[in-house]
């Protein structure tokens, strides 16, 4: 198996282009005075960085080890008392330019975690600027100082530095750019998400226990099938069969679906009248979201194929007619966003279903049912938060049910009116859906799913 990565670049209206990711070891080697063809330079640098990572692990929740494994692979380090033992699994330079950017895979307990490290020579102008910027914005971003071939270098979290992000994005997206501003909006144990210049979202996957991410495959395949109500996929870096970095369009100014629905509910509870007459009526948006959802399902059928519902073994639901398609798999209001161009599917699941991470296939109405449940949960939460201010629970409950009835009906009208969608559904689609989720009901602050 090749140890080199593969970058695929995507653009709407063009075919994906793939090429070998050229390691930046030649550039770094020249800078440190090492033969650019010297074998194992990236691993040597990774080993030096590894000695700095162990003492800093306690500062990063995504590096905390899980129990059950004390395997050792390659180079290991436990430099600080109480730090978990870690081992270097793989390291490679990505991109050209300065600062150097190194992707390191480290084994922590039973997990293999990816860390992006920026490297600059200590004392030069870039180093001083980076230290000043990181110390003021994120004290945990600095990893430490190391020596290599008689030169002193500063190692830090590359995802928090616009200069390092420029190097990464130039390589991944494939055209010259300099990142002026960036913000690390998510630094979780599954993925780190960085917004660059309000144009790009770079998603670096931490955990390497699954080879491919549903959000990557769904984004790319739906886009290729002509469904453009998603953040456009721009680039994917895979190495050794695993998704490592995904770059997609950022949607500035997008309004979260759950936030819009919450605003509508609060307006209704403040007015105390009929949902149709309340300020911030959500029904027109619910209808548009239904249309967008139907288009997503039709594109999924084109991209992944469809098969009769009877071919799905062990179905948990009573739907016996229609088609089985690739589903979103976690379709909720907080996964969609409203933009100037309409509704967009903002997020897809990071993992597949089940322990093995299987892809989610099923009846399209299962996604609709998931969205309806999220609407009901939201209505219950907002009602509970507002009770006694000045309306009591019973009044709020009636208003919430009216809001749900109106908006679920509007969503279904938009969904079922989309040309071609009924081919994927049972004839009695409305009855089948409400047999799954029950009638709208909010009681005791919890959503009835009977």
DRENVEX-275874 format. One line per 3 residues: number of its first residue (from 1); their letters; for each residue x, y, z of C-alpha. Coordinates in nm, 2 decimals. Example, Ala and Ser with C-alpha at 12.3 -4.5 7.8 and 13.67 -1.06 7.14 Angstrom:
1 = AS = 1.23:-0.45:0.78 | 1.37:-0.11:0.71
# end
This chain:
1 = XXX = 0.00:0.00:0.00 | 0.13:0.34:-0.09 | 0.23:0.56:0.20
4 = XXX = 0.16:0.87:0.00 | -0.17:1.05:0.02 | -0.42:1.11:-0.25
7 = XXX = -0.58:1.45:-0.30 | -0.91:1.48:-0.50 | -1.02:1.82:-0.60
10 = XXX = -1.39:1.90:-0.67 | -1.56:2.18:-0.85 | -1.92:2.21:-0.96
13 = XXX = -1.94:2.16:-1.33 | -1.61:1.98:-1.35 | -1.49:1.62:-1.31
16 = XXX = -1.30:1.54:-0.99 | -0.93:1.56:-1.04 | -0.70:1.34:-0.83
19 = XXX = -0.32:1.34:-0.79 | -0.06:1.22:-0.56 | 0.00:1.46:-0.27
22 = XXX = 0.36:1.58:-0.30 | 0.53:1.58:0.04 | 0.69:1.90:0.15
25 = XXX = 1.00:1.73:0.28 | 1.22:1.87:0.01 | 1.14:2.23:0.11
28 = XXX = 1.18:2.16:0.48 | 1.50:1.96:0.41 | 1.65:2.26:0.23
31 = XXX = 1.56:2.49:0.51 | 1.73:2.27:0.78 | 2.03:2.19:0.57
34 = XXX = 1.94:1.83:0.51 | 1.96:1.65:0.18 | 1.61:1.70:0.03
37 = XXX = 1.61:1.33:-0.07 | 1.70:1.21:0.27 | 1.47:0.91:0.36
40 = XXX = 1.25:0.93:0.66 | 1.28:1.30:0.72 | 0.91:1.34:0.80
43 = XXX = 0.94:1.05:1.04 | 1.25:1.20:1.21 | 1.06:1.53:1.25
46 = XXX = 0.75:1.34:1.37 | 0.96:1.16:1.63 | 1.10:1.49:1.76
49 = XXX = 0.75:1.64:1.78 | 0.62:1.33:1.96 | 0.85:1.40:2.26
52 = XXX = 0.67:1.74:2.29 | 0.32:1.61:2.25 | 0.31:1.38:2.55
55 = XXX = 0.35:1.66:2.82 | 0.07:1.86:2.65 | -0.19:1.59:2.61
58 = XXX = -0.37:1.69:2.93 | -0.45:2.02:2.76 | -0.64:1.85:2.48
61 = XXX = -0.95:1.64:2.54 | -0.93:1.49:2.19 | -0.60:1.32:2.29
64 = XXX = -0.71:1.16:2.61 | -0.66:0.78:2.58 | -0.94:0.53:2.60
67 = XXX = -0.89:0.22:2.82 | -0.82:-0.12:2.69 | -0.50:-0.09:2.48
70 = XXX = -0.14:-0.05:2.56 | 0.00:-0.14:2.22 | 0.32:0.01:2.11
73 = XXX = 0.39:0.09:1.74 | 0.71:0.25:1.62 | 0.84:0.53:1.83
76 = XXX = 0.69:0.59:2.17 | 0.71:0.86:2.44 | 0.59:0.92:2.79
79 = XXX = 0.80:1.22:2.86 | 0.59:1.37:3.15 | 0.49:1.20:3.47
82 = XXX = 0.12:1.12:3.44 | 0.11:1.17:3.06 | -0.04:0.88:2.87
85 = XXX = 0.21:0.68:2.66 | 0.18:0.76:2.29 | 0.34:0.61:1.98
88 = XXX = 0.41:0.76:1.64 | 0.22:0.57:1.37 | 0.28:0.79:1.07
91 = XXX = 0.39:1.14:0.98 | 0.41:1.33:0.65 | 0.46:1.68:0.53
94 = XXX = 0.16:1.83:0.35 | 0.20:2.12:0.11 | 0.49:2.35:0.02
97 = XXX = 0.60:2.67:0.19 | 0.68:2.81:0.53 | 0.58:2.73:0.79
100 = XXX = 0.61:2.36:0.74 | 0.30:2.16:0.81 | 0.32:1.80:0.94
103 = XXX = 0.04:1.56:0.98 | 0.11:1.31:1.26 | -0.08:1.00:1.35
106 = XXX = -0.02:0.91:1.71 | -0.15:0.61:1.90 | -0.30:0.70:2.24
109 = XXX = -0.43:0.40:2.42 | -0.66:0.22:2.18 | -0.71:0.52:1.96
112 = XXX = -0.52:0.66:1.66 | -0.54:1.03:1.65 | -0.44:1.28:1.38
115 = XXX = -0.26:1.60:1.49 | -0.15:1.88:1.25 | 0.17:2.05:1.36
118 = XXX = 0.32:2.37:1.23 | 0.69:2.42:1.24 | 0.89:2.75:1.22
121 = XXX = 1.25:2.82:1.31 | 1.27:2.98:1.65 | 1.36:3.35:1.64
124 = XXX = 1.27:3.44:1.29 | 1.00:3.69:1.21 | 0.73:3.44:1.14
127 = XXX = 0.80:3.26:1.46 | 0.78:3.57:1.67 | 0.45:3.67:1.51
130 = XXX = 0.30:3.33:1.55 | 0.40:3.30:1.91 | 0.25:3.64:1.99
133 = XXX = -0.08:3.56:1.80 | -0.12:3.22:1.95 | -0.04:3.32:2.31
136 = XXX = -0.31:3.59:2.30 | -0.57:3.38:2.13 | -0.51:3.02:2.24
139 = XXX = -0.25:2.94:2.51 | -0.28:2.57:2.45 | -0.19:2.60:2.08
142 = XXX = 0.18:2.61:2.15 | 0.32:2.25:2.17 | 0.69:2.33:2.25
145 = XXX = 1.04:2.38:2.12 | 1.27:2.12:1.97 | 1.61:2.09:1.81
148 = XXX = 1.67:1.92:1.48 | 2.01:1.90:1.31 | 2.14:2.17:1.53
151 = XXX = 1.86:2.42:1.47 | 1.58:2.52:1.71 | 1.22:2.50:1.60
154 = XXX = 0.88:2.60:1.74 | 0.60:2.34:1.71 | 0.24:2.44:1.75
157 = XXX = -0.12:2.35:1.65 | -0.12:2.43:1.27 | -0.50:2.45:1.27
160 = XXX = -0.49:2.77:1.47 | -0.25:2.96:1.25 | -0.36:3.14:0.93
163 = XXX = -0.01:3.10:0.78 | -0.01:2.73:0.83 | -0.36:2.71:0.70
166 = XXX = -0.25:2.89:0.39 | 0.00:2.62:0.32 | -0.26:2.35:0.37
169 = XXX = -0.53:2.51:0.16 | -0.29:2.59:-0.13 | -0.20:2.22:-0.15
172 = XXX = -0.56:2.09:-0.10 | -0.77:2.34:-0.30 | -0.51:2.38:-0.57
175 = XXX = -0.47:2.75:-0.63 | -0.27:3.03:-0.47 | -0.43:3.19:-0.16
178 = XXX = -0.32:3.35:0.16 | -0.55:3.31:0.46 | -0.60:3.64:0.63
181 = XXX = -0.83:3.53:0.92 | -0.92:3.19:1.06 | -1.11:3.06:1.35
184 = XXX = -1.11:2.71:1.50 | -1.49:2.66:1.56 | -1.47:2.30:1.67
187 = XXX = -1.19:2.11:1.83 | -1.36:1.78:1.92 | -1.24:1.42:1.96
190 = XXX = -1.39:1.33:1.61 | -1.31:1.63:1.40 | -1.15:1.98:1.41
193 = XXX = -1.33:2.24:1.20 | -1.16:2.57:1.09 | -1.32:2.86:0.90
196 = XXX = -1.07:3.04:0.68 | -1.15:3.39:0.54 | -1.52:3.31:0.57
199 = XXX = -1.48:3.12:0.25 | -1.35:2.77:0.33 | -1.43:2.52:0.60
202 = XXX = -1.14:2.28:0.66 | -1.24:1.96:0.85 | -0.95:1.76:0.99
205 = XXX = -1.05:1.42:1.12 | -0.90:1.32:1.45 | -1.00:0.95:1.49
208 = XXX = -0.87:0.70:1.23 | -1.09:0.40:1.34 | -1.32:0.44:1.04
211 = XXX = -1.18:0.46:0.69 | -1.44:0.69:0.53 | -1.68:0.95:0.66
214 = XXX = -2.05:0.96:0.56 | -2.04:1.34:0.54 | -1.77:1.32:0.28
217 = XXX = -1.93:1.06:0.06 | -2.28:1.21:0.08 | -2.15:1.56:0.01
220 = XXX = -1.95:1.45:-0.30 | -2.20:1.20:-0.44 | -2.51:1.43:-0.39
223 = XXX = -2.32:1.72:-0.55 | -2.23:1.51:-0.85 | -2.59:1.40:-0.88
226 = XXX = -2.69:1.77:-0.92 | -2.81:1.84:-0.56 | -2.64:2.17:-0.49
229 = XXX = -2.82:2.27:-0.17 | -2.51:2.16:0.03 | -2.18:2.33:0.10
232 = XXX = -1.98:2.26:-0.22 | -1.71:2.00:-0.17 | -1.38:2.14:-0.27
235 = XXX = -1.11:1.89:-0.18 | -1.05:1.56:0.00 | -0.72:1.43:0.13
238 = XXX = -0.70:1.05:0.18 | -0.40:0.86:0.30 | -0.36:0.49:0.36
241 = XXX = -0.73:0.44:0.28 | -0.86:0.69:0.54 | -1.03:1.03:0.50
244 = XXX = -0.79:1.27:0.66 | -0.90:1.62:0.56 | -1.21:1.75:0.38
247 = XXX = -1.25:2.10:0.25 | -1.59:2.25:0.17 | -1.75:2.58:0.10
250 = XXX = -1.84:2.79:0.40 | -2.19:2.93:0.41 | -2.16:3.28:0.57
253 = XXX = -2.48:3.43:0.71 | -2.66:3.10:0.71 | -2.94:3.08:0.98
256 = XXX = -2.96:2.75:1.18 | -3.29:2.57:1.12 | -3.34:2.50:1.49
259 = XXX = -3.27:2.87:1.57 | -3.53:2.99:1.31 | -3.79:2.75:1.44
262 = XXX = -3.72:2.85:1.80 | -3.77:3.22:1.71 | -4.11:3.13:1.55
265 = XXX = -4.22:2.94:1.86 | -4.12:3.22:2.10 | -4.31:3.47:1.89
268 = XXX = -4.62:3.24:1.90 | -4.59:3.20:2.28 | -4.55:3.58:2.32
271 = XXX = -4.86:3.66:2.10 | -5.07:3.37:2.23 | -5.29:3.36:1.92
274 = XXX = -5.31:3.13:1.62 | -4.98:3.02:1.45 | -5.09:3.16:1.12
277 = XXX = -5.13:3.51:1.27 | -4.82:3.51:1.49 | -4.51:3.70:1.39
280 = XXX = -4.24:3.48:1.25 | -4.48:3.22:1.11 | -4.26:2.93:1.01
283 = XXX = -4.49:2.74:0.77 | -4.36:2.89:0.44 | -4.01:2.80:0.54
286 = XXX = -4.12:2.45:0.65 | -4.28:2.40:0.30 | -3.95:2.51:0.13
289 = XXX = -3.76:2.28:0.36 | -3.99:1.99:0.25 | -3.92:2.06:-0.11
292 = XXX = -3.54:2.07:-0.05 | -3.56:1.74:0.15 | -3.75:1.57:-0.14
295 = XXX = -3.48:1.69:-0.39 | -3.21:1.55:-0.16 | -3.38:1.21:-0.16
298 = XXX = -3.42:1.21:-0.54 | -3.06:1.30:-0.58 | -2.96:1.02:-0.34
301 = XXX = -3.16:0.77:-0.54 | -2.97:0.88:-0.85 | -2.63:0.88:-0.68
304 = XXX = -2.66:0.56:-0.48 | -2.94:0.37:-0.65 | -3.27:0.25:-0.52
307 = XXX = -3.43:-0.09:-0.45 | -3.77:-0.22:-0.34 | -3.84:-0.18:0.03
310 = XXX = -3.88:-0.55:0.06 | -3.51:-0.60:0.00 | -3.42:-0.44:0.33
313 = XXX = -3.39:-0.71:0.59 | -3.50:-0.65:0.95 | -3.68:-0.32:0.89
316 = XXX = -3.78:-0.16:1.21 | -4.07:0.02:1.06 | -4.41:-0.07:0.92
319 = XXX = -4.34:0.07:0.57 | -4.38:-0.22:0.33 | -4.40:-0.03:-0.01
322 = XXX = -4.19:0.22:-0.19 | -3.81:0.23:-0.23 | -3.50:0.20:-0.01
325 = XXX = -3.24:0.47:-0.07 | -2.93:0.60:0.10 | -3.06:0.83:0.38
328 = XXX = -2.91:1.13:0.55 | -2.92:0.92:0.86 | -2.94:1.19:1.13
331 = XXX = -3.19:1.45:0.98 | -3.27:1.72:1.23 | -3.34:2.09:1.23
334 = XXX = -2.99:2.16:1.36 | -2.85:1.99:1.05 | -3.01:2.23:0.80
337 = XXX = -2.96:2.61:0.75 | -3.14:2.88:0.56 | -2.94:3.10:0.33
340 = XXX = -3.02:3.37:0.08 | -3.04:3.09:-0.18 | -3.28:2.88:0.02
343 = XXX = -3.24:2.58:0.25 | -2.91:2.39:0.26 | -2.82:2.07:0.43
346 = XXX = -2.54:2.19:0.65 | -2.42:1.87:0.81 | -2.42:1.50:0.75
349 = XXX = -2.33:1.23:1.01 | -1.96:1.18:1.09 | -2.01:0.81:1.13
352 = XXX = -2.23:0.54:0.99 | -2.48:0.34:1.19 | -2.39:0.06:1.42
355 = XXX = -2.06:-0.05:1.56 | -1.92:-0.13:1.21 | -2.02:0.21:1.08
358 = XXX = -2.26:0.08:0.82 | -2.41:0.33:0.58 | -2.77:0.43:0.65
361 = XXX = -3.02:0.29:0.40 | -3.39:0.29:0.44 | -3.73:0.44:0.34
364 = XXX = -3.71:0.81:0.26 | -3.98:0.87:0.52 | -3.74:0.77:0.79
367 = XXX = -3.55:1.09:0.74 | -3.88:1.28:0.75 | -3.97:1.11:1.07
370 = XXX = -3.64:1.21:1.22 | -3.69:1.57:1.13 | -4.04:1.57:1.28
373 = XXX = -3.91:1.43:1.60 | -3.65:1.70:1.62 | -3.93:1.96:1.56
376 = XXX = -4.13:1.81:1.85 | -3.83:1.80:2.08 | -3.77:2.16:2.01
379 = XXX = -4.13:2.27:2.06 | -4.13:2.09:2.40 | -3.80:2.25:2.51
382 = XXX = -3.91:2.60:2.41 | -4.25:2.56:2.58 | -4.09:2.43:2.90
385 = XXX = -3.85:2.73:2.90 | -4.15:2.97:2.86 | -4.40:2.83:3.10
388 = XXX = -4.52:3.09:3.35 | -4.40:3.38:3.14 | -4.69:3.46:3.14
391 = XXX = -4.87:3.16:2.99 | -4.91:2.83:3.18 | -4.81:2.49:3.06
394 = XXX = -5.15:2.38:2.94 | -5.19:2.69:2.71 | -4.83:2.65:2.59
397 = XXX = -4.89:2.29:2.51 | -5.20:2.37:2.30 | -5.01:2.64:2.11
400 = XXX = -4.71:2.41:2.05 | -4.93:2.13:1.91 | -5.10:2.38:1.68
403 = XXX = -4.76:2.51:1.57 | -4.64:2.15:1.50 | -4.96:2.06:1.31
406 = XXX = -4.93:2.36:1.09 | -4.56:2.32:1.01 | -4.56:1.94:0.97
409 = XXX = -4.85:1.98:0.72 | -4.66:2.26:0.53 | -4.34:2.05:0.52
412 = XXX = -4.53:1.74:0.39 | -4.71:1.95:0.13 | -4.37:2.08:0.00
415 = XXX = -4.22:1.73:0.02 | -4.50:1.54:-0.16 | -4.55:1.81:-0.43
418 = XXX = -4.19:1.77:-0.55 | -4.21:1.60:-0.89 | -4.09:1.24:-0.88
421 = XXX = -4.08:1.19:-0.51 | -4.39:0.98:-0.48 | -4.22:0.71:-0.69
424 = XXX = -4.00:0.64:-0.38 | -4.29:0.64:-0.13 | -4.58:0.42:-0.04
427 = XXX = -4.92:0.53:-0.18 | -5.04:0.62:0.17 | -4.73:0.82:0.25
430 = XXX = -4.90:1.05:0.51 | -5.06:0.77:0.70 | -4.73:0.57:0.69
433 = XXX = -4.54:0.86:0.83 | -4.77:0.93:1.12 | -4.79:0.56:1.20
436 = XXX = -4.41:0.60:1.26 | -4.41:0.92:1.47 | -4.77:0.95:1.60
439 = XXX = -4.97:1.27:1.60 | -4.80:1.59:1.73 | -4.80:1.58:2.11
442 = XXX = -4.60:1.76:2.38 | -4.66:1.65:2.73 | -4.46:1.70:3.05
445 = XXX = -4.17:1.85:2.87 | -4.10:1.53:2.67 | -4.21:1.45:2.32
448 = XXX = -4.45:1.16:2.27 | -4.33:0.93:2.00 | -4.61:0.68:2.02
# end
